[in-house]
Structure formats: C-alpha cells, structure tokens
Amino acid sequence: MAASVVKAPKCPRRGSAKDLARSTAAPVQKAKSHNEANWNWWLLLATVFLITFATRFYKVTEPDHICWDETHFGKMGSWYINRTFFFDVHPPLGKMLIGLSGYLTGYNGTFPFEKPGDKYNETRYQGMRYFCTTLGALIMPMGFDTVYDLTRSHEAALLSAAYLIFDVGLLTLNQYILLDPILLFFMMASVWGMVKISRSTASGGSYSLRWWFWLFLTGTMLSCTISVKFVGLFVVLLVGLHTATELWLILGDLGQPIWETVKQVACRAIALIVWPILLYTLFFYIHLSVLNRSGNGDGFYSSAFQSRLIGNSLYNASMPRDVAYGSVVTIKNHKTGGGYLHSHHHLYPKGSGARQQQITTYTHKDENNKWLIKPHNKQRVPKDKLHLLRHGDLVRLEHVATKRNLHSHGEPAPMTKKHLQVTGYGENGAGDANDVWRVMVVGGKVNETVHTVTSRLRLVHLLQNCVLTSSGKQLPKWGFEQQEVSCNLNVRDKNGQWNIEDNEHKLLPSVSFSIYAPGFFARFLESHAVMLQGNAGLKPKEGEVTSRPWQWPINYRGQFFSGNIYRIYLLGNPVIWWSNLVFLALFVAVFLYNAVLKRRQAGLEQYQAGILQYELQHSEGDCQAVAQGEDSEPSTAELCSCCPSLEQRLKKEQQEQDQELERSAHGDSPSPAMSLQAGAWLFVGWVLHYLPFWAMGRVLYFHHYFPALIFNSLLTGVMFNYLMRVLPKWIQHLILGVVLSILVYSFVQFSPLAYGMSGPLANEPNSTMHNLKWLSTWEF
C-alpha cells in the first residue's frame, strides 16, 4: 500500500558565486558605514560642546551681585578658605569644591555673602561661577553620548542634548555658585559610566583596562554625588538596580560558568560599593580636618565634638570637673543638634500662655545661655562654702542676664499644647515654689556627683512632675525662630536629657577636658546624625516661596534668583517641559502595550510549539510505517530534513539574541525592544528622582525637580527615535529639523529669564515679556 508523499521543499543552495561576492563586500561596506557614523558622532559632539559652552558662559559673571543661594554656598566656600567650622544639612564635597575653586582663582575668603542683591564690587567671585558653570555645561555632552550608546541613533542623541541645552531653567541653575550644577554633573557622570559598563560587558570586554576604568569612574561619581547632597542616594539606587539586573542575566547565561558570576559580583562590589564608601569617608576626613576653627555652627554639635575646635571654649579647656551650687553654667540639650537653654528679656505674646519671659533653646553660644545654680530654699549661695551638686538635689536655676528663675506651671506650652509652658519668672532671683527642679542623673545613684560634659541630666519639676524638654519645634518670629522649650508630663521623654557644658566656680579646681575629645569616626557619625536631623527639620521661612511636587513637571511656578532691577527668574522652557510630559506619557503607553503584546505572542508561540511537536511525533510514526512498505517512496523524515525542529527553532532564537547583542556592541542600531528597555531605565531614573519628594515632610523648592528633568529629557530622545524608526531617513531628519527649530526659537524667546530682564514686569502690557506670561502663576 503506497503512501502519498508531499514533495520536500528545496533547501537553499550555499556557496554560489553571487552569495560569495555579497558576503565579501559586506564587511567592506560595514566598515565604511561604521567610519561614517564615527565621523558624524564626532561632528555632532563637537557641535553640542560648542553650543553648550556658548550658551552657558554668555553673561556668566552677570549680575555682579549675590543671587539666591549664592549667599549660603559662597559664604560656606569662604569658611573653608578660612578653616572656620559651620553647620549645613548637606554633605561637604560640593562646598569644598566651591571653596577650592575660589581659592585657586584668587578669592581670599573675606566677602561676607550677607544677602541676595549685595554687590561683589572688587571680590574675585568669577572663578567660583566659572567652576560651577563648567561642571553644569559638561552635563550635555555626557547626555548626548549616553543616549547614543543606548540607541546608536545620532538623531536621538542630538535631540536629548538639545532638550538639555535649550532649557532656560537648567541654564539658570548652572550659572551660579550653587550645589546644583555640581550635583547634576556627578549624577549624569554616574549614569554615563553605568551605560559604558553595560556596553563593555555586552561586547565581551569584562576585566579589560577599559572596563575597569569605567567601573571605578562610576563608583567615584556615585560617591561624589551623594557627597554633595543626600538626594544623590537616588542615582545610587538606580545604578544598583541596573547592576543587579545585569548580574542576574549573567547568572542565567548557561554558556558561562558560575565562577564568571562570582567574579562579576566581586569586581562590582569592590568598585561600586567598597570604593565609594572609602571615598565618602575620605571626603569627611578632609572636611573635618580643614574646618578646625570654632565658628557659628558649633552649637549644633555635642560638647565633646566642640572640644576639637580651635577657639571654642572647650578646646584644650580647663574647668571644674564637678558641678557645685554657685556654679555659672551653660546647659545643652543632649539630643543630636540640641541647643543651649536660653532666655532673653522678651515675653511670650498674648495667646501663647502666661505673658512671662520666654525660655528657648538656641544653637549659638551667647551670654544669654548662662544660668546660676542655687539651692531651692535659699536666695543666695554662701561664697566661702563649697557644696557639690548631686543626683536627686532640688535646685533653682537663675538666668544670669535677666535675674529670672526657670519656672513652669499649668499653662499649656505655646507650640506643643500637650506640654506645659516653661518661662522665666521672678525678680532679682526671687520667685515662687514653681521655680524648683529636681536634678536627676540618667542612670545615677544616690549622692552621685554631677560632672561637667559627661553627666546626662533630667530636670524634673517638683510640683508639676514634668521633665524639662526641647520639643524641636521652631517658634514663630516673636520667638526669633528659636526652638521651643516645654515641660513634658512624660518624664521619660528622650529629648528631656541635658548636660552641663561650661562651668565656672571660683572654689573648684580645674581639670583638662582634652581627654573627652572624640576621634574621627565618632565625629563622622555625629555629623551625619546632625545633618539628617537638620534636613528633616527644614521649614519654610516667613514669606519664602516654596512649591509642591505636583507643580514641578507642569512648570507651574518658578522662583526669583535676583529680584533687583536686573531680574533673574528660574523657570523651565515650557515647550521642553510640556513636551517632555507628552513623551513620558507615550513611553508608558507604548511600554505597556508592548508588554501585553509580548506576553500574548509568548503564549501563541507556546501553543504553536505544542502543535508542532505533536505533528512531528505523528509524522515520524507515519514515515516509519511507509518505510516498511514494498513500494515505499523516500521517507517523510528524510524529505523534511530542511524543516526546523523545535530544538532548532530555540537554537535559532538564541542565535538571534546573541547577534542582537553583538550588533549593539559594534555600533549597529539595536532593535525596538532594546530601545524600549533603554527607555525603561531612564524612566526608572525619573521615578527615583521625583516620586520620593511626595513623601518628604521637609520644605521643598522648584529646583529639586531638575535631576528628574534630565532623565525625562534623555527619555524624550529615546522615544523620538523609537516612534520615528518606521519613517524614511529624510522624513526623520525633516521632523528633527522642525523640532530643533522650535526649541531654538523658544530658547531665544525665554532666554531673558536666565540672562537678565529689566524694565516692567510681564504682567504690564508695555513689558517685552508680556506675551510670554502664559500662566498667571509665572511671576517674572
């Protein structure tokens, strides 16, 4: 019985002369195309450099007065030059670099930087502005090369760079003595290095000198980013997630031994974890070594910390070790960043409890911080008799400057209503029973003596049974924005601990306090505790313009950098910011669509593979049956030798993936899927640098959005390339030319915001900026 046999399809012939000629010419043509792409890349990069530096350095020294936060960071640069200690909520690297740039360019550190609008006159401020502007200008070439590495598209890279170059907000932020251009430079360099490592690894360049260079450069930039501002942690998270993903893929590559994954993990841990930590620690060591002289930030730190500062009252200090009745002392709150117990002649206002003398904590050293320790039952202390202060003693504390006693009563505190009010009460040291406090040494024993600096004390009110505490809340203007002092009925309040810092008594022998001076790591840890607490406690000042995260992407409101006759206004180019949001939304839509489509295709392929396997099994059975017949034709198995089996199809898919990686590594355009993957990492960067601000309780400003803006602008270039890829090249170039023209035109129109405006405000019809006030919230 003969079986019907289908003719086998002809297998393609190999090795024909025509194919051989084509295969010989292909490498030559590819090399020629590669060289042309390199020339185009260098030409475009040079163009990006030229336009960037031309726009950034134009009028960089104008206005010649202090603008916005130059009053802070210029002053801090001066303190580094003078080696004067200060407190700031940010890590030290950015300020150290500002001070170094000023020192190297002839600035002597004497300009006071008192307030915005003050003229620089003959001060050599230009070097610090040039330094910050240079770092800000280098962001654009790095952004260009990053997008080119991700897409291998000149058009995408050029558009991303243009979005960064022609944004007047980024221009404004880059031209002044601020931490922002330094932060953005290190952040962009970290992302640039991350992409370079990925490409080098994909092309088989692991462990080469080039690979190690990019690995350590990225680690260095990560350390520098977080050493400028703590928000640098966001780019650390981005690089960490990207690295973990790469290591996961390497682990899943069955063509590599498991030892390869172990080596990759070890190398990246050294370069991206250990090395940045060492650098970060080194920066703080330099910071604490340079700032070795007492300054106005001493009071934010513990008494032991201050003993290392030259000129501080505790430096190489000799004072009584014990505290006695009749001692004149300063009392410091023991919590991190705690201030000194303080009073002044001003009273609490109506509606804030009893109209008695204010008691606060103040973080600066002052004569109003001094208190006299007296027995609870005597007005005066015998001058010729020494009586030491001990655990459990009852005392009165008389404010030396105003002669009023530390006092509490049943009135609620002005800010923390659950606490009781603390006031200064009495005349010339005479008061009432509400002036009596019990001194309790934390962990103390009966008759234990109170010691200067080292003893932690609780002051418990005798009648109200509440503990003297610093709530940490800032008083309004009537309290000079000092910290509230109250009496907490919860006597275990962790903020209710104090220590004696300065101690004066004629009858007590003095001892050296140098033995209590902490080492570097103790000061390193305390510095971080103080900075983190200061960051969390930042509140807007009265009349200060702040903003919320929802306002930032839509460019809702800017902020003045200079409000004089020569006005500078920080505001993004609306064409760039609003189109960025469009491309961001398009990316989310396209990514989700492709994810759904890919999942459906995977299901379809799995279904087809099952059917194919089933047919192959039955075909093999039929072929064997036919082969046993007398008049059998050639078997189906033989006739189907050119048809791919399931194993062959899987092997072919793996080869296609390998070719994709090789094409990307050698400069050919990656697939749309890889472009979307690149866009996904930029989107993650945007999310990490934007969404966390929604959860922050501290005061926020418009300029906090600019790191996220950079990721959004890079994503715009990637999405433009993805959406335009189906069009002919000449149409792509035409559309790109139109877009670039619009960006340039909008930049020219809005550039006075960055370069300076004069004359009437935009809300007046005769203003040159009147037609550009597109939103009523724009105040220029």
Secondary structure, 3 states (H helix, E strand, C coil): CCCCCCCCCCCCCCCCHHHHHHHHHHHHHHHHHHHHHHHHHHHHHHHHHHHHHHHHHCCCCCCCECCCCHHHHHHHHHHHHHCECCCCCCCCHHHHHHHHHHHHCCCCCCCCCCCCCCECCCCCCHHHHHHHHHHHHCHHHHHHHHHHHHHCCHHHHHHHHHHHHCCHHHHHHHCCCCCHHHHHHHHHHHHHHHHHHHHHHHCCCCCCHHHHHHHHHHHHHHHHHHHHCHHHHHHHHHHHHHHHHHHHHHHHCCCCCHHHHHHHHHHHHHHHHHHHHHHHHHHHHHHHHHCCECCCCHHHCCHHHHCCCECCCCCCCEEECECECCCEEEEEECCCCCCEEEEEEEECCCCCCCCCEEEEEECCCCHHHEEEEEECCCCCCCCCCCCECECCCEEEEEECCCCCEEEEEEEECCCCCCCEEEEEECECCECCHHHCEEEEECCCCCCCECECCCCCEEEEECCCCCEEEEEEEECCHHHCCCEEEEEECCCCCCCCCEEEEEEECCCCCEEECHHHCCCHHHHHHHHHHHHHHHHHCCCCCCCCCCCCHHHCCCCCCCEEEEECCCEEEECCCHHHHHHHHHHHHHHHHHHHHHHHHHHHHHHHHHHHHHHHHHHHHHHHHHHHHHHCCCCCCCCHHHHCCCCCCHHHHHHHHHHHHHHHHHHHHCCCCCCHHHHHHHHHHHHHHHHHHHHHHHHCCCCCCHHHHHHHHHHHHHHHHHHHHHHHCCCCHHHHHHHHHHHHHHHHHHHHHHCHHHHCECCCCCCCCCCCCHHHCCCCCCCC
